[in-house]
């Protein structure tokens, strides 16, 4: 948990162009666009079964429940900002293992899924009643099984997951495009697979918003990652995604997703690097909208 404060502190000190805003908690109605009301209520009041909390991996507390809501709220706010300004981020989030009525793997609510559904609803209710299609580009080292299950029969959301084939979750859910990578996969193989995946996405789907899960856990010194990306490889990955979205003028909101470095400083460094890459693209958007 300490990585979130460390990331905030480093962004404040090292990347002053980034404007940090407080996230508001997601409401019951917003969460219910994805999650069952019974599950939302059980997380909120602490009546959730101990077995279900063990699967999530956190002990229940009122602070835990509030943090889970704010993590979703931050991705909601990032998506709104991206649709206005081109690029924005949640300095936490990426809780892609949470499904409709359960959490898992340190994920309570699915922030990307809730944000996607809410952005679609807001677009449909706005002037002109726009039908918004959303692509979730999930580059956490673990497959986004919760997101895949939520949008299994929803043609308006495309789920792309590039992950370790033999890593958690051991029972994968079928998304729109799933690419499992072997243990020990390095920069060159990873970037080749990512390029092919983005090309497939473009052939099959026309998004109006991209939600990018920029996991730090493909890094070679991650305890749970099993892949071998270097610092340069991770930054090239980020650059590839931001450039792909920029070339198509697609608004992009990103979240940090997983990171379990042997040294917590390594996880934070990977995340700071993602923001450093993003700032260049943010300036492009600012110049475009002036």
N, C-alpha and C positions, 0 to 999 in steps of 0.2 A: 504493500500500500504506500510505502514511503516514496515510490518513484513518481507519484503524481505531484507531490509538493516539490520534489527535486526538479521535475520538469518545469513547473511553473516558475520556480526561482531562476532557473537558467535562461528561460525565454525572456524573463523580465530584464535580466542582466546583459544578455548577449544579443538579443534581437529586438531592439526597442521599437522597430516599425510595427511589431505585432500589437494589436489592441486587444487586451483581455477584458472580457465582459462576464459578469456573474450569470450562471445558468439558473433559470427558474425550474422548479420541479415539474415533471410531467403530471398532468391531472389524471384522475380516474378515467375520464372520458377519452383522453388521448391514449392511455395505455390499453383501453378496451377496444381500440381499433385493431389490435393484434392479440392481446392476452385475454383469457377468460376472466370475467368479473370475479369469479370465486377465487382464482389464483391471485389477482391483484389485491383483493380483500385480505386473503390469508397472509400475504407478505406485509401488508400495511398494519394489521393488528397483531401479528405474531402468532396467529393460530395455525400457521403452516406446520405440517408434520415434521418431526425431527429427521426422518429419513429423507424427506425432500430437501431439507436444509443441508444435510450431509452431501447430497449430490451437487448442490450449489458450491459448497466448500467454505462458506462463511458461517459463523454463528449469527443467529438472528439478534437484531437490536433495532431500536427506533432509528438510530443513526444509520445503520446499514440500509434500512428501508428508504430513508430520506435520500441517502447517497444514490441508491439505485434509480430513484425518480429523477434526481438532478442529472445523472449521467445520460438518461434519455432526453431530458430537457435540453441539455447542451447540444446534442446532435440535432434536435429539432431546430434550435436557434441557428446552428451552423448551416443547416439546409436553407433556412429562410434567408440568411445572409448571403449564401452562395448564389441563390436565385436572383438576388438584388445586385451583388457585387462581383460574382464570378467564382470566388474561392474563399472558403472559411473552414474552421476546424473545431473539433472537440478535443481538449487536451487529455481526455479519458475516453470512455466509450469503446465501441467495437465488441459488444457483448453478444456474439453471434451464436452461442450455444443455447440460448434461451428459446424455448418453444412457446406454443400457445398457452399451455397450462402447467409449465414446469421450467425450472432453471437448471443449469448444469455448468460445470467447469468454470466457476467464478463469475457466471453470468446470471443475473436475476431477471431483468427485462431485456428485450431485444431492441436496442436503441435504433439501429438502422431500419429495422422493419417498421417500428412505430413511426419514425420520421418519414419514411417513404409513403406510408399510407396517409399520414396527415398532410404531407405536401400535395399528394394527389387530390385529397378532399378540398384543400384550400384552392388549388388551381381550378377544380371543377366548379367551385362556388364563386370564383372571381369573374371579372369582366370577360365575356366571351366563352366562359365555361370550358377552359382548356383541359384536354385529356393529357395528363403528364405521365410519361413513361420513365421509369427509374432503373438504372443499372447499379447493382451492388458488386463492386470489384473487391473481392476479399483476398488479401495477400498475407493474412495471418498464417502461420505455419500449420495451424489446425483447421480442418474443414469446417465451414460455416453450416453445420448441420441444422441448427435451429432456424436460420434464415431460409435455407433450402426447403425445410418442411413447411414453413409458414406460407411460402409463395409457390408451392408445388403446382397448384392449379390456377395460378394468376399470370396471365400472359402480359400484363402491364408492368411486371417487374422481372428483370433478368438477373439471375444470380450466377456469378462467376467466382469459383474458388480454386486457387492454386495453392496446394498444401502438400505436406508430407504424407505419402501414401500409407505408411505404417504407423503413423502417429495418431493421437487422440483426435476425435472419437473413433473407436475401433469399429463401430457400426456407422458407416457413412450414410447420409441421406442424399438422394439424387437431386442435384440442382440443375440449372439449365446448362452449365458448362463446368465440369469438375475435372481438374488435372492433378493427378497424384504423382508426386515426385519421389525418387528413391532416396534413402538415407545417404548422406554425404554429398548431395547435389550442390555444386558450386555455382559461381557467378555465371559462367558462360552458358551452361545448360539451363539454369533458371531463367536468364534473360531471353534465351531462345524460346523457351516455353511460354513466357509471358507475352512476347511479341506475337506468337501464333494465337494465343488466347484472345488478345485484343483484336486481332484480325477477324477471328471467328465471331466475336461479339458484334463487331461492326457489320458483318455480313448478315447477321441474324436479327438485329435489334436496332432501333433508333431511339436512344434515350434522350430525354430532355433534362435529366439530372443524373449525376454520378455520385454515389456514396462509396468512398474508398476506405477500406480498413487496412491501415499501414502498419501491420504487426512488426514489432522489432524482433520477434522470435525466430525468423529464418537465419539470424546471425550465427556465425560459427561458434561463438562462446555462450550461446543460450543453453541453459540446463535442460530444457524440454524440447528444443527445436529439432535436432538431428540433421539439419541441413548445414551447409558450410559457406554461407554468403559472407563476404568481407564487408568492411565499411564501404568501400567503393562500389561493391555489388549492390548493397542496399540503397545507396544513393542513386545508382543507375536505375534501379527498379522504380524508385519514386519519380525520378526524372522522366522515365518512360511513360508512367501513368499520367503525370501532370501534362506532359507534352502532347500525349494522345488526346486528352480532353481539351487542351488549349487549341490545338489545330482544328478541332471541330466546334470550338466556342461552346463547349458544354460546361455549365456550372458544376462545380465539384465541391463537395463537403467531405472532409476526411476525419477519421477517428484513430486513436492510437492502438487499439486492440491489444494483443498479448505481447509480453516481454518478460523473460525470466532469466536474465543474465546471471552467470556465475558471480559476477560483480554487478551490483545494481547500477553502478555508474555506466556500465556498458549499455544496458537497456536505455537509460536516460540519454546517453550519447546518440544512440540510433534514432531516438525520437527527436532530439534537437536537430540532427541532420535532416530529418524529414521536413521540419519546419524551415530550416535554412534553404532547402531546395524550393519549398513552396513560396517563399517570399519573392523570389524572382518572378514567378508566374502571377503572384498577386499584383506586382507592379505592372505587368502587362495588362491585366484586367483594368487596373486603375487608369492607365493611359488610354485604353479602348473606350472607357465610359466617360472620359472627360469631355 
